Structures are given as structure tokens and as C-alpha cells.
Amino acid sequence: MSETEQDPLAPLPPSPGPSSSATPGPIAAREVALVRQVKGLHRVARAFYERLLQQGKVVLLGERWDFQGQPDGAPQLHQDPDGFVYPIRAVMKAEIDGALCRIQLEPGFSENLTVRIRCAPADLARVEAFLQAHLQEPMVIYVPQPSLSGMIRLLDQLRQRATMTRIQGPEGSAPVFALHPSGRLIPLKARIEVYIDEGWISLDWENVWEGKLRVETPPALAEELSALLARTVGRRPRVRASSSSAAVDVGEVDWEDLGGLEAVRAELQNWIIELLRNPGVFRHLDLQPPKGVLLIGPPGTGKTTLARVLARRSEAVFLVLTPPDVFSMWYGESARRIAEVFAEARREAAQGRPVLVFIDEIDGFCPRREGAHEETRRAFAQLCTEMDGLTPLSGMIVLGATNRPQDLDPALLRPGRFDRKIVIPLPDRKAREEIFRVHLRRRPLDPAVSLAELAAKTRGFSGAEIAAVCARAAYLALEAFAASQGISISELKPERYQTLRIRREDLLQAIREIRRERQATRPRARRRKT
């Protein structure tokens, strides 16, 4: 994202040029600003600062601007394992190719970094060329269902070339690894960043037995890395042009990954999948399907998974909007981001591709307007404008999800917007048994385990909580098995753990633990005064 804007602060003068050593003259009358937001906080901040030092110089560095427009205070710095120190939240006076500039770095949601550069109008072309060359969006590569042996080969290849490596778990938590039969550790949930050829490559693993590998790479390394992934991991990678796109790869998810919800599935099959696949028959019957469908249900009931399945089944471009990805500290940025996503949807639809725009936690965008923050009201107004501009049977449909329908502004639910509502209930006993079957099908299970018994003991559990029970039971089984062998988990060899099974007692203990946790986090009802 790049734009020019008038800057209200005291501007800098135009610079004489890259070959001149002249000092700043009087303050110019006007100043313009370039704004760019790029995903990959540390990767972008380091690359930008390195290039700034190579092609220019930093005159002053601080935390904020003082009343005279000078950097003041201590900036927030980060040190990489190789010792290089760079700012991630700072303001600075600097020269870029001889152009005098004021620069602000501001980290944001989802590992984004916003860079604002203010300069004289005469220097705009030089500064814009610098940004274009050195502040590029990374390429994003997806590998569905990566093979475990291939992942070992990939890590070995990257380790040989990397000069630096960083490992962390989701959202800064501890990474989770599993022991491969070869004795190697395989990432289950981890983010591994490697520094190769003056560029950071980020690899995000979800559960490798059920998920995918997501790679962010500098554009210059994308072709080489795609070939490496094809050779090592053994799956054809899918490349997306830019991480600023709202498009999300849905992976290999399908109906069998959901338990129950037969009636909901049938309704969504007709109103979304068939509509996106064959809009012509709807036109023939002069049917006006809804522009928006709203999924309503408690947390953990599968609304997001349903959306992914619908996108895969309809072979649609899947664009995702969530409040953390949209709301920004910058005035007007939230409404602009919503407009950008719908503009991307219209471009895809104009090329004949079906598009599903999924708005998760839509109540975060559209609360009742009384008492709402001004930026929230602007985002809500922009979303309503975009919904009103949709044409039925245009190849686009909007799918919203909420667990708080009572908090939605009624204006969003009027005809022409989200006029189709589908309730996703907590799973009944039959559905719970099916969900247990889904989450235990790839895990070694003791034959004595009764899925019907588990379903009976988890009344009121959501699908997500049942998934948590299965994962917890697997860890309990692993701990108990290692203890019975008198060794640690890391010492377990394939010839020993091949007999490991998840037992009935592991699952029942997991149910008790998850029930205690959900009761501890559930808000307590207030006692009525008598």
C-alpha cells in the first residue's frame, strides 16, 4: 500500500541531489508523505534499515517527534542473533539518495510494519524509487500436506545455506515439535525464519499431518525456493503474489473434516456452492440469491472450517477479513482496507473466477453504532457501502460469522445485505460421536475405546473442545507410555512407540481437564438480589 498525503507537521526542504553535501536550508512550505504497510515485522525492519545505511545515512534517531519536529526519546530496537541492531518502533531524520527525509516506523497487527516517509515534493521520485526497490511485499508459497521426510530434507537444505535462524511458536509462544521415526524432530506448530542471501525466509508450519506449510520469501528468491520445495517436500507449491492480498489458501479441507451439520451442509451447498459454480441456472429462473449469508453459532462450532470447505468445494478465491487484520491506529486505514479487499474481489470476479469473501467475527466490525468508536463507525459504513454495491449473480458472495448476533447493528441485517441467516448449533450426541471419529482417525487408538461413550460424556462441548480433548488425550497417552518405560519422551525410539495407543482412560482424563478449563474461563452468572 502506497499513497501520498499532505503532512501537517513542519516540513523539510528539498534536497540538492545525491551528489551534493549541502546542509538543510530553510523549512519548505509543503511536504508530502509516502506510506507503505508490509507484512513481516523483523524481516522488513532489518532490510529497510540495512539499505538505508548503505544508500544514505541516519542523522537523528528517537522514539517520537518533539514539538520542534526533532526525534526525541529512546527508540525500540531489536538485535538479531548475528549482532545487527535495527529499530522497529522509531522516528528518524535521514538521507535517502541525498533526499532529506523524516521517517516513522510503527509495528502493527499481524506482524505488519508501517513505514511513513516525509520529504519535499521535489524529492518524491527518489524516495519512491527507494521504497519500490527495498520495501517489497514478500511472495507467499503454500505447500498442502507436506511429506514428513520431505520436510527433513527441506530443513537440512536451508540449514546449510542459512547464516541466521530464528524459531518460535504461534504468536510468539513456544514451538511444538514431534519425534519422527528417523529420530529427527519435526515441527508441528512452529515459525522458522532463516536468513539467506540477504533476505529472510519465513516458514510457518501448522499440524503437518492435517495442515500445510506456508512460506514467505523475498521476490528475488521465490523461483529458486519454489523449485527447492518441489524437490524436497514433494508437493507442488501454490504461489500467491503478495502477502498484502486478503486471499487465503484453504488447504485440503473437505466435508469429512466436519462432524454432523448435515442440514447446514445441505443448505450451504445450495446457496453458496451451487450458486458460485452455476449462476446461469439462477438467472434462468430469475432467482435473486442473497448477497450475504450470516453464520450464527457459539465459538468452536466450525464456522471458519465451514467457510474453508465452501471455498474449496466451489473452487472460489477465498478472501478473509478479520478485525485484527483491518483495524489500524491510523485514521481511515480500516475503511480503506475493507475497500481494498472488495476491490480485489471485484477484480477476481471480473476475470471469471468465483469469489467468497469471509468476514470472521463480523460483530467486531458492526456493533450497534450507539457508543461505537468513530473509526469503527467508518469501517461499518464502508462495509455497508460495499455490500450495497454488490450485484447478485456476479460471481461474488459474502459470508459472515458471529457468535454474538445480538451485538450486530440491525442495518447490516436488512434485505440486500446479510438477509440469509444460518444457525450453527452445538453438536448433538450423534454429531459429537462423528467429531470424535474425525479427530481420532489418524491417531493410534485402543480398540476398547467407545466413541459413543465419549459422545455421551461431552454434552455441551463444541467441536473445537472435542478436538482439544483428542489432542490432550494423545499427550496424556504419550506421557504415560514414556513413564511406563522409565525414559523421557525424547528417548522413545520407533521400535518402542509403535505399540503406543490412546486409551480410554486418557480420553476420559482429557474430558475432565477440558471441562474444568471451560468452567474456569466461562463468565459466572451474577446472583440476583432478593
C-alpha positions in Angstrom: 0.0 0.0 0.0 1.5 3.4 -1.0 0.0 6.8 -1.1 0.9 10.5 -0.9 -0.6 12.8 1.6 -0.1 16.4 2.9 1.8 16.3 6.1 0.6 18.7 8.9 4.0 18.8 10.6 6.7 21.2 9.8 8.2 20.0 6.5 11.8 19.6 5.4 13.4 21.5 2.5 14.0 19.9 -1.0 17.5 18.4 -1.3 20.0 19.5 -3.8 20.6 15.9 -5.0 22.5 12.8 -4.2 25.9 14.2 -5.2 25.6 17.3 -3.1 26.8 17.7 0.5 24.8 20.8 1.2 23.2 21.1 4.6 19.5 21.6 5.1 18.2 25.1 4.2 15.1 26.9 5.4 12.0 24.8 6.0 9.9 24.4 2.8 6.3 25.4 2.6 4.9 22.0 1.8 5.8 18.4 2.4 4.5 15.1 1.1 4.5 11.6 2.7 4.7 8.1 1.4 3.0 5.4 3.4 3.6 1.7 3.0 2.5 -1.2 5.1 4.3 -4.5 4.7 3.9 -7.9 6.4 6.9 -9.3 8.2 7.9 -7.0 11.0 11.5 -8.0 11.7 12.3 -9.1 8.1 11.1 -5.8 6.7 12.6 -3.6 9.5 16.0 -5.1 9.2 16.1 -5.0 5.4 14.9 -1.4 5.3 17.4 -0.2 7.9 20.3 -2.0 6.2 19.5 -0.4 2.8 19.1 2.9 4.5 22.6 2.7 5.9 24.0 1.6 2.6 22.4 4.2 0.4 22.1 7.1 2.8 22.6 7.9 6.4 20.7 8.3 9.6 21.1 11.8 11.1 19.0 11.5 14.2 17.0 8.6 15.8 14.4 8.7 18.5 11.1 7.4 19.8 8.8 10.2 18.8 8.8 13.8 17.4 9.2 16.6 19.8 7.3 19.9 19.5 10.1 21.2 17.2 9.8 18.2 14.8 13.0 16.6 16.1 13.5 13.0 17.1 13.2 12.6 20.9 13.4 9.7 23.4 14.8 6.2 23.0 13.6 4.1 20.0 12.6 0.5 20.3 15.5 -1.6 18.9 15.9 -5.3 18.1 19.1 -7.3 17.9 19.4 -10.3 15.6 21.5 -13.3 16.5 24.3 -12.0 14.3 24.5 -8.9 16.4 22.9 -6.5 13.9 20.7 -3.9 15.7 17.9 -2.1 14.0 14.8 -0.1 15.0 11.3 -1.5 14.8 9.4 1.4 16.5 11.2 4.7 15.9 11.3 8.1 14.2 14.4 9.4 12.4 15.8 12.1 10.3 17.7 10.6 7.4 19.0 11.0 3.9 17.9 8.6 1.1 20.0 9.0 -2.1 20.6 12.6 -0.9 17.0 13.4 -0.2 16.4 14.7 3.3 13.5 12.8 4.9 11.7 12.2 8.1 10.9 8.5 8.7 8.5 6.8 11.1 8.5 3.0 11.7 5.4 1.6 13.5 4.7 -2.1 14.1 1.1 -3.1 13.9 -1.3 -6.1 13.9 -0.3 -9.5 12.3 3.4 -8.7 12.2 2.9 -5.7 9.9 5.3 -2.8 9.8 4.1 0.7 8.6 6.7 2.9 7.1 6.0 6.6 6.7 8.5 8.8 4.9 8.0 12.5 4.6 10.1 14.6 2.1 9.9 17.6 0.0 7.8 17.3 -3.2 10.9 17.6 -5.4 12.5 14.5 -3.7 9.4 12.4 -4.0 10.6 10.4 -7.1 13.9 9.4 -5.4 12.2 8.3 -2.2 9.5 6.4 -4.0 12.1 4.6 -6.1 14.0 3.6 -2.9 10.7 2.2 -1.4 9.9 0.3 -4.6 13.3 -1.3 -4.6 13.8 -2.2 -1.0 10.3 -2.4 0.7 8.7 -5.1 -1.5 5.9 -7.4 -0.4 7.1 -10.9 0.0 5.9 -13.8 -2.2 3.8 -16.3 -0.3 4.1 -20.0 -1.2 1.7 -22.8 0.1 2.5 -26.5 0.2 -0.5 -28.6 1.1 0.0 -31.8 3.1 3.8 -31.7 3.1 5.5 -35.1 3.5 7.4 -35.6 6.7 10.6 -36.9 5.1 10.5 -34.1 2.6 10.3 -31.6 5.5 13.5 -33.1 6.9 15.2 -32.7 3.5 14.0 -29.1 3.3 15.3 -28.1 6.7 18.7 -29.7 6.0 19.0 -27.7 2.8 18.0 -24.4 4.4 20.3 -25.1 7.4 23.3 -25.5 5.1 22.7 -22.1 3.4 21.3 -20.0 6.3 23.6 -17.5 8.1 20.9 -17.0 10.9 17.9 -18.9 12.2 15.1 -18.0 14.5 12.4 -20.4 15.8 9.2 -19.5 17.7 5.7 -20.9 18.1 2.4 -19.3 17.0 2.0 -15.7 18.1 5.4 -15.8 20.0 4.6 -18.9 22.1 6.9 -21.9 22.4 7.2 -24.1 19.3 5.8 -27.6 19.3 7.8 -30.5 17.8 7.2 -34.2 17.3 9.7 -37.1 17.0 9.9 -38.6 13.6 10.7 -42.4 13.2 14.1 -41.4 12.0 14.8 -39.8 15.3 14.6 -36.2 14.0 12.3 -33.5 15.5 9.6 -32.4 13.1 7.8 -29.0 13.7 4.1 -29.4 14.5 3.4 -25.8 15.2 6.3 -23.5 14.6 7.6 -20.5 12.7 11.2 -20.9 11.5 12.9 -17.9 9.9 16.2 -18.3 8.0 18.4 -15.6 6.6 19.7 -16.5 3.2 21.4 -14.3 0.5 20.5 -11.0 2.4 16.8 -12.0 2.7 14.6 -13.5 5.4 12.6 -16.6 4.5 9.8 -17.5 7.0 8.3 -21.0 7.2 5.1 -21.5 9.1 4.0 -25.0 10.0 0.6 -26.0 11.2 0.0 -29.6 12.1 1.9 -31.4 9.4 -0.4 -34.4 9.4 -3.5 -32.3 8.8 -2.3 -28.9 7.7 0.1 -27.1 5.4 3.4 -25.3 5.1 3.3 -21.6 4.4 6.4 -19.8 3.2 7.1 -16.1 2.8 10.1 -15.2 0.7 11.6 -12.1 -0.9 10.5 -12.0 -4.6 14.1 -12.5 -5.8 14.3 -15.9 -4.1 10.7 -17.1 -4.9 11.6 -19.0 -8.1 14.6 -20.8 -6.5 12.6 -21.6 -3.3 9.6 -22.9 -5.2 12.0 -25.4 -7.1 13.6 -26.4 -3.8 10.2 -27.0 -2.2 9.1 -29.2 -5.2 12.3 -31.2 -4.9 12.4 -31.7 -1.2 8.8 -31.6 0.2 7.4 -33.5 -2.8 4.3 -31.4 -3.3 3.5 -28.8 -6.0 3.6 -25.4 -4.2 1.0 -22.7 -4.8 2.4 -19.2 -5.1 0.5 -16.0 -4.2 1.8 -12.7 -5.5 1.7 -10.7 -2.3 1.1 -11.1 1.4 -1.0 -7.9 1.4 -3.7 -9.8 -0.5 -6.6 -11.0 1.6 -6.6 -14.3 -0.3 -6.1 -17.3 1.9 -5.2 -20.9 0.8 -7.9 -23.2 2.2 -5.7 -26.3 2.0 -7.2 -29.8 1.6 -10.1 -29.4 4.0 -13.4 -31.1 3.0 -16.8 -32.2 4.3 -15.3 -35.2 6.0 -13.3 -32.8 8.3 -16.6 -31.7 9.8 -18.7 -33.8 12.1 -22.5 -33.6 11.9 -24.1 -30.4 10.5 -25.9 -32.3 7.7 -28.8 -29.9 7.4 -26.4 -26.9 7.5 -24.2 -28.5 4.8 -27.2 -29.1 2.5 -28.4 -25.5 2.8 -24.9 -24.1 2.2 -24.4 -26.5 -0.7 -27.4 -25.0 -2.5 -27.0 -21.3 -1.6 -23.3 -20.9 -2.0 -21.5 -23.8 -3.8 -24.1 -24.3 -6.5 -24.6 -20.6 -6.9 -20.9 -19.9 -7.4 -20.5 -22.9 -9.7 -23.5 -22.3 -11.9 -25.1 -18.9 -11.6 -26.7 -19.3 -15.0 -29.5 -21.6 -13.8 -30.4 -19.0 -11.1 -30.6 -16.3 -13.8 -32.8 -18.6 -15.9 -35.3 -18.9 -13.1 -35.0 -15.2 -12.2 -33.9 -16.1 -8.7 -32.3 -13.4 -6.6 -30.0 -15.3 -4.1 -28.7 -13.4 -1.1 -25.6 -11.2 -1.4 -24.6 -12.2 2.1 -25.0 -15.2 4.3 -24.5 -15.0 8.1 -23.4 -18.0 10.1 -24.5 -17.7 13.7 -23.3 -20.0 16.4 -21.3 -20.4 19.6 -17.4 -20.4 19.5 -15.8 -23.6 18.3 -18.8 -24.9 16.3 -16.9 -25.0 12.9 -18.0 -21.7 11.3 -14.5 -21.0 10.0 -13.9 -24.6 8.8 -17.3 -24.4 7.0 -16.2 -21.3 5.2 -13.0 -23.0 4.1 -14.8 -26.1 2.8 -17.3 -23.9 0.9 -14.4 -22.1 -0.8 -12.7 -25.3 -1.7 -15.9 -27.0 -2.9 -16.9 -24.1 -5.1 -13.3 -23.6 -6.3 -13.6 -19.9 -5.2 -10.9 -17.4 -4.4 -11.2 -17.1 -0.6 -10.7 -13.6 0.7 -10.7 -13.2 4.5 -11.4 -10.1 6.7 -11.0 -10.2 10.5 -11.0 -7.2 12.9 -7.3 -7.6 13.9 -6.2 -7.5 10.3 -8.3 -4.4 9.5 -8.3 -2.0 12.4 -5.3 0.3 12.5 -4.1 3.1 14.6 -4.1 5.3 11.5 -7.2 7.3 10.9 -9.2 6.0 7.9 -6.9 2.9 7.3 -9.7 0.5 8.4 -12.2 1.7 5.9 -9.5 1.8 3.3 -8.6 -1.9 4.0 -12.2 -3.0 3.6 -12.4 -1.2 0.3 -9.2 -2.8 -0.9 -10.4 -6.3 -0.1 -13.7 -5.8 -2.0 -11.8 -4.2 -4.9 -9.7 -7.3 -5.0 -12.8 -9.4 -5.0 -14.3 -7.5 -7.9 -11.1 -7.9 -9.9 -11.1 -11.6 -9.4 -14.8 -11.9 -10.3 -14.3 -9.8 -13.5 -11.8 -12.4 -14.7 -14.4 -15.1 -14.3 -13.3 -16.6 -11.0 -15.9 -17.2 -8.3 -15.1 -15.3 -5.1 -16.1 -15.9 -1.5 -15.4 -13.0 0.9 -15.4 -14.4 4.5 -15.8 -11.9 7.4 -14.9 -13.6 10.6 -16.1 -12.1 13.9 -18.2 -9.7 12.0 -19.6 -8.3 15.2 -16.2 -6.6 15.7 -16.8 -4.5 12.5 -20.5 -3.9 13.0 -21.5 -3.3 16.6 -24.5 -1.1 17.3 -23.5 2.4 16.4 -24.5 3.9 19.7 -21.3 4.5 21.6 -19.1 2.9 18.9 -15.7 4.5 18.2 -15.5 6.8 15.2 -13.1 4.5 13.4 -15.4 1.6 13.9 -18.3 3.6 12.6 -16.3 4.4 9.5 -15.4 0.8 8.9 -19.1 -0.2 9.4 -20.2 2.4 6.9 -17.6 1.2 4.4 -18.7 -2.4 4.7 -22.4 -1.4 4.2 -21.4 0.6 1.1 -19.5 -2.4 -0.4 -22.4 -4.7 0.3 -24.9 -2.3 -1.3 -22.6 -2.2 -4.4 -22.7 -6.0 -4.9 -24.7 -7.3 -7.8 -26.5 -10.6 -7.4 -25.1 -13.5 -9.5 -21.9 -11.5 -10.1 -19.8 -14.4 -9.0 -19.2 -13.0 -5.6 -20.9 -13.8 -2.3 -20.1 -12.6 1.3 -20.1 -15.0 4.2 -20.1 -13.6 7.7 -19.6 -15.4 11.1 -20.6 -14.3 14.6 -21.2 -15.8 18.0 -22.9 -12.5 19.2 -25.7 -11.7 16.7 -27.4 -9.6 19.4 -24.5 -7.1 19.1 -24.8 -6.6 15.4 -26.2 -3.3 14.0 -29.7 -4.0 12.6 -28.7 -2.1 9.4 -26.4 -4.9 8.5 -29.2 -7.4 8.6 -31.7 -5.6 6.3 -32.6 -7.1 2.9 -29.8 -6.6 0.4 -27.0 -7.3 2.8 -27.0 -10.3 5.2 -30.6 -11.4 4.6 -29.9 -15.1 4.9 -29.0 -16.4 8.4 -27.9 -19.9 9.2 -27.6 -21.1 12.8 -24.7 -23.4 13.6 -25.7 -25.2 16.9 -23.6 -27.0 19.4 -23.2 -30.6 18.2 -25.8 -33.2 19.4 -24.8 -36.7 20.6 -24.6 -38.2 17.1 -22.6 -35.2 15.8 -20.2 -35.4 18.8 -19.5 -39.1 18.0 -18.8 -38.1 14.4 -16.4 -35.3 15.5 -14.5 -37.7 17.7 -14.2 -40.0 14.8 -12.8 -37.2 12.6 -10.1 -36.2 15.1 -9.1 -39.7 16.1 -9.0 -41.3 12.7 -5.3 -40.6 12.1 -4.2 -41.4 15.7 -3.5 -44.9 17.1 -6.5 -45.8 19.2 -7.0 -48.6 21.6 -9.8 -50.9 20.3 -11.6 -50.8 23.6 -12.4 -47.1 23.2 -16.1 -46.4 22.6 -16.8 -43.2 20.6 -20.5 -43.5 21.7 -19.3 -43.3 25.4 -17.1 -40.3 24.7 -20.0 -38.5 22.9 -22.3 -39.2 25.9 -19.8 -37.7 28.3 -19.2 -34.5 26.3 -22.7 -33.0 26.3 -22.4 -29.2 25.7 -18.9 -29.4 24.2 -18.2 -27.6 20.9 -16.4 -29.2 18.0 -13.3 -27.2 19.0 -13.4 -28.5 22.5 -13.7 -32.1 21.3 -10.7 -31.6 19.1 -8.9 -30.3 22.2 -9.9 -33.4 24.1 -8.4 -35.6 21.4 -5.1 -33.7 21.3 -4.9 -33.6 25.1 -5.5 -37.4 25.3 -2.7 -38.0 22.8 -0.3 -36.1 25.0 -1.5 -37.9 28.2 -1.0 -41.2 26.4 2.5 -40.2 25.4 3.4 -39.1 28.9 2.0 -42.3 30.5 3.8 -44.5 27.9 7.2 -42.9 28.4 6.8 -43.1 32.2 5.9 -46.8 31.9 9.1 -47.4 30.0 11.1 -45.4 32.6 12.5 -43.0 30.0 11.8 -39.5 28.8 9.7 -38.7 25.7 12.8 -37.7 23.7 14.3 -41.1 24.3 11.5 -43.0 22.8 12.6 -44.9 19.7 10.3 -46.2 16.9 10.6 -49.8 18.0 9.2 -48.8 21.3 6.4 -46.3 20.5 5.0 -48.4 17.6 2.8 -50.1 20.3 1.7 -46.8 21.8 -2.2 -46.4 21.8 -4.5 -43.7 23.1 -6.5 -45.4 25.8 -10.0 -44.9 27.2 -8.6 -43.5 30.5 -6.5 -41.0 28.5 -9.6 -39.7 26.8 -11.7 -39.6 30.0 -9.0 -37.7 31.8 -8.7 -35.3 28.9 -12.5 -34.7 29.0 -12.3 -33.9 32.8 -9.4 -31.5 32.2 -11.1 -29.6 29.3 -14.3 -29.4 31.3 -12.5 -27.9 34.2 -10.8 -25.4 31.9 -14.0 -24.3 30.2 -15.8 -23.8 33.5 -12.9 -21.7 34.8 -12.9 -19.4 31.8 -16.7 -19.2 31.5 -18.2 -15.9 32.9 -20.1 -16.5 36.1 -23.7 -15.5 36.2 -24.5 -12.7 38.6 -26.6 -13.6 41.6 -29.9 -11.8 41.7 -30.5 -9.6 44.7 -33.5 -10.6 46.8 
